[in-house]
């Protein structure tokens, strides 16, 4: 096997280091207390949220909508979910404060069990760069809530677009001051890694229950079952 050489590690955040659906389920349950957090009603509302965010980010990347930071898109998604929750559950709370609280649930996401220790382990050997579609403010709160350790955290807000737009990955290349091939992009989403790969970054897929697994045609440099496995493959003790 060829030795993978690089000088810095770039991490996706949402889904890769934090369990985004778990945090959103908690917010949805607070909005509609009578719903089962693991029941089909909550899952339907979660899917509404996810589809809204994915669709609107794609419209922005495609130039079909002016840029809005993730905070604004989260508020839109919270309003969509609140309207649907009210239609399905007359006991659901849909006042403005409740909607705002749901929107902020996107910043209160729990880390995966191996995240904090894994980042600390890797941070002793490589510069770590967080690269997220979350806004600057949301990323600050996410990092604090989940206890994420970075040497630098970058928001797609600085590029005024969203991944997989090349401009977002270019932020990490610029900050690192290195050629793209000297950076290793780590994500649980194959679409994210394809975007990084297109700009020349090396790639490592980390399996997560909520990720986007690689297609048979994908050729990523590393495949890991978690951060401990990734650290082991990188020779980090």
RAGI-V743850 format. One record per residue. N is the residue number from 1. RES is the residue in one letter. PHI is phi as a letter, one per 40 degrees, with the letter a starting at -180 (* if undefined). NEAR is the number of other C-alpha atoms within 10 Angstrom. D_CENTER is the distance of its C-alpha to the mean C-alpha in whole Angstrom. Layout:
N RES PHI NEAR D_CENTER
N RES PHI NEAR D_CENTER
This chain:
1 X * 3 30
2 X c 5 30
3 X c 6 28
4 X c 12 25
5 X b 12 25
6 X a 16 23
7 X b 15 23
8 X a 20 19
9 X b 23 16
10 X b 30 12
11 X b 24 9
12 X c 22 6
13 X b 24 4
14 X c 25 2
15 X g 21 5
16 X c 25 6
17 X b 29 7
18 X b 24 7
19 X c 22 9
20 X c 22 7
21 X d 20 11
22 X c 20 13
23 X c 19 12
24 X c 26 13
25 X d 22 16
26 X c 19 17
27 X c 25 17
28 X c 31 19
29 X c 20 21
30 X c 18 22
31 X c 24 23
32 X b 23 25
33 X d 15 26
34 X c 12 29
35 X c 19 26
36 X c 14 25
37 X d 19 21
38 X b 12 21
39 X c 9 24
40 X c 11 24
41 X c 19 24
42 X c 21 20
43 X c 16 19
44 X c 14 20
45 X c 24 19
46 X c 20 15
47 X c 14 16
48 X d 16 17
49 X d 22 14
50 X c 16 12
51 X c 13 15
52 X c 18 15
53 X c 17 12
54 X c 11 12
55 X c 11 15
56 X c 18 15
57 X c 24 13
58 X c 18 15
59 X c 16 18
60 X c 17 17
61 X c 19 16
62 X c 13 20
63 X g 11 22
64 X c 11 22
65 X a 12 21
66 X c 11 21
67 X c 18 18
68 X b 16 17
69 X c 21 14
70 X c 24 11
71 X d 18 14
72 X c 13 16
73 X c 18 14
74 X c 24 13
75 X c 18 17
76 X c 19 18
77 X c 24 16
78 X c 31 18
79 X c 21 21
80 X c 16 21
81 X c 26 20
82 X c 24 23
83 X c 17 25
84 X c 17 24
85 X c 24 25
86 X c 15 28
87 X c 11 29
88 X c 14 29
89 X b 15 30
90 X d 11 32
91 X c 14 31
92 X c 22 28
93 X c 18 27
94 X b 21 27
95 X c 11 28
96 X d 11 26
97 X c 10 25
98 X c 20 24
99 X c 25 22
100 X c 16 20
101 X c 16 20
102 X c 28 17
103 X d 24 15
104 X c 20 15
105 X c 22 14
106 X c 27 10
107 X b 26 11
108 X b 23 12
109 X b 26 10
110 X c 18 12
111 X c 24 11
112 X c 17 12
113 X d 13 16
114 X c 12 16
115 X c 21 13
116 X c 17 15
117 X c 14 18
118 X c 19 17
119 X c 21 15
120 X c 14 19
121 X c 16 21
122 X c 22 19
123 X c 18 19
124 X c 11 23
125 X b 16 23
126 X b 16 21
127 X c 16 19
128 X b 24 16
129 X b 24 13
130 X c 23 10
131 X b 24 9
132 X b 23 6
133 X c 25 7
134 X c 23 7
135 X c 21 11
136 X d 19 13
137 X c 14 14
138 X c 20 11
139 X c 23 10
140 X d 16 13
141 X c 17 13
142 X d 23 10
143 X c 20 12
144 X c 13 15
145 X c 14 14
146 X c 19 13
147 X g 14 15
148 X c 21 13
149 X b 20 15
150 X b 17 15
151 X c 10 18
152 X a 14 16
153 X b 20 13
154 X b 26 12
155 X b 25 11
156 X d 23 11
157 X d 19 14
158 X c 15 16
159 X b 18 16
160 X f 18 17
161 X a 26 15
162 X b 27 11
163 X d 22 10
164 X c 20 12
165 X c 21 15
166 X d 17 16
167 X c 17 17
168 X c 24 13
169 X c 28 14
170 X c 16 17
171 X d 17 16
172 X c 26 15
173 X c 21 19
174 X c 11 21
175 X c 11 20
176 X c 20 20
177 X g 10 24
178 X b 14 24
179 X c 13 24
180 X d 21 21
181 X c 17 22
182 X c 19 22
183 X b 25 18
184 X b 27 17
185 X c 30 13
186 X b 29 11
187 X a 26 9
188 X c 29 9
189 X b 22 9
190 X c 23 12
191 X c 18 12
192 X c 20 10
193 X c 26 12
194 X c 19 15
195 X c 19 14
196 X c 27 14
197 X c 21 17
198 X c 13 19
199 X c 16 19
200 X h 17 21
201 X c 25 18
202 X c 24 19
203 X b 26 16
204 X b 24 15
205 X c 26 14
206 X b 23 13
207 X c 21 14
208 X b 20 12
209 X c 10 13
210 X b 15 10
211 X c 18 10
212 X b 17 11
213 X c 16 14
214 X c 18 17
215 X c 9 20
216 X d 6 23
217 X c 6 23
218 X c 12 20
219 X b 15 21
220 X c 16 19
221 X c 15 20
222 X b 16 19
223 X b 18 18
224 X b 18 17
225 X c 12 17
226 X i 20 16
227 X c 24 15
228 X c 19 19
229 X c 15 20
230 X c 20 18
231 X d 17 20
232 X c 12 23
233 X c 14 23
234 X c 15 22
235 X g 10 26
236 X c 15 24
237 X c 11 26
